[in-house]
Amino acid sequence: MMEFRLVYRGKLFAARENEERRERLIQMHDIRREMHRQLDELWKQHPSLKDLRNIPMGFSDPTAPNGTRVATRLEEHARVHPKHGINWAPLICDAFGLLCRMEILFLRPEPKGGVVQGGDLDNRIKTLFDALSIPSVKQMPESLDVQGEPNPFFCLLEDDRLITDFRVTADRLLEPCDAETQSVVHLVIGVHVILANPERAYMEFGYGV
């Protein structure tokens, strides 16, 4: 259906680092906010997603004064994915009949290769997948003020089980680093969207309308 790339530059902790759990949860939500910013642009630019963003559902928005405002398909989509006081708008989800595969270029200030010897790459990728998905209760920072979060909050995945396959290419980030930037990574995430349920996608995306 579509292909696009998401990018992230910053720290990426391994999921096994329990002593840094609080900082990791804050960092994961920072990744969510960065992905929201990029996915917001995708929803504005891609023709099918732009339609979902603008086409009215045909009934009043219950959150509007006196129910006078008509809800869009995007708003209704986010309204049925509420968690932790936030309405999430996942792109890859059962409701749209979509799956995805990923190709991840993983640059970090370490020698090229060393995927197995490094020992923590799998855990860092797990942190990334958690940050790309609608979070569970245990994956949200305790101090988060949800009133200041975007509505809808765009995310890539309803659940990481919708990833059919992924490939990671690890290489060296050719920039000077010190103790502060040693854990900084630069990720380029190629997302290949797969149409798993054509009938559901036809209804949700309004093909032929």
Secondary structure, DSSP 8 states (H G I E B T S, - for coil): --EEEEEEEEE---TT-GGGHHHHHHHHHHHHHHHHHHHHHHHHHSHHHHHHHHSEEEEE-TTSGGG-SEEEHHHHHHHTSEETTEEEEEEESGGGTEEEEEEEEEEESS-S--HHHHS-HHHHHHHHHHHHB---GGGS-TT--GGGS-SSEEEEES-GGGEEEEEEEEEE--S---TTTTTEEEEEEEEEEEES-HHHHHHHHTTT-
